[in-house]
Amino acid sequence: MNATPATDFAAVRARLGARAREEGLLDIAIARHDAPDGPLLLAATEVGLVRVALAPEPEDAVLQRLAETISPRIMRAPHPALETARRELDAYFAGALTTFTVPLDRRLSRGFRRAVLDATAAIPYGATASYAQVAAAAGNPRAARAAGTALATNPLPIIVPCHRVLRSGGEIGDYLGGTPMKEHLLAMEAAVTR
């Protein structure tokens, strides 16, 4: 049976990506991944998964930012962290995974923003916290607005579950993927934990 041009191209791209990694010519491997609320763009470095871009984020802008902050040597290529992320995201969306284990490269967040994301990562599956609670856990109880800003720029949404952070009155609040996506993720997690 002959391969189709699409499979030939995919195989060539995979070989070129693997060779670029082996020869130290690739700093960021990227891949698209289909998810229930729209396609995701995944990016990984040798350290681990560095970026998850949600459907509303323009891919060109995400890649430009990665090129400016990490390296312009970006390519669609196979990468162990990307494969782990894909497998775990599929299991998460199927309700079969509550904790991600994919290695993370957290270099895109520093200082208080990093502390907020670390506090957010500690929110258990199926639970929620307020912006004020996350700010307090990050070391500054009066910085709820700053915590909101940090969460709005979370480079690893879903994996670092910023969707679990709500306004003090329990309202959903904003989400980069859109309010419907945040509501879907929270409802999915609540249904699984019942």
JORA-V342636 format. One record per backbone hydrogen bond with DSSP energy under -0.5 kcal/mol. CO is the residue of the C=O (numbers start at 1). NH is the residue of the N-H. If there is no record, write none. Layout:
CO;NH + CO;NH
This chain:
4;8 + 5;9 + 6;10 + 7;11 + 8;12 + 9;13 + 10;14 + 11;15 + 12;16 + 13;17 + 14;18 + 15;19 + 16;20 + 17;21 + 18;22 + 19;23 + 20;25 + 20;26 + 21;24 + 28;75 + 29;44 + 30;77 + 31;42 + 33;40 + 35;38 + 40;33 + 40;42 + 41;53 + 42;31 + 43;50 + 43;51 + 44;29 + 48;45 + 49;105 + 51;43 + 52;54 + 52;157 + 53;41 + 54;57 + 58;62 + 59;63 + 60;64 + 61;65 + 62;66 + 63;67 + 64;68 + 65;69 + 66;70 + 66;71 + 72;74 + 73;27 + 73;28 + 75;30 + 75;77 + 79;83 + 80;84 + 81;85 + 82;86 + 83;87 + 84;88 + 85;89 + 86;90 + 87;91 + 88;92 + 89;93 + 90;94 + 91;96 + 91;97 + 92;95 + 103;49 + 104;106 + 106;109 + 110;113 + 110;114 + 111;115 + 112;116 + 113;117 + 114;118 + 115;119 + 116;120 + 117;121 + 118;122 + 119;122 + 120;123 + 124;127 + 129;166 + 130;134 + 131;135 + 132;136 + 133;137 + 134;138 + 135;140 + 136;139 + 140;143 + 143;147 + 144;148 + 145;149 + 146;150 + 147;151 + 148;152 + 149;153 + 150;153 + 151;154 + 154;157 + 155;52 + 156;160 + 157;159 + 159;161 + 160;162 + 161;164 + 162;165 + 164;129 + 164;166 + 166;131 + 167;170 + 171;167 + 175;178 + 178;182 + 179;183 + 180;184 + 181;185 + 182;186 + 183;187 + 184;188 + 185;189 + 186;190 + 187;191 + 188;192 + 189;193 + 190;194
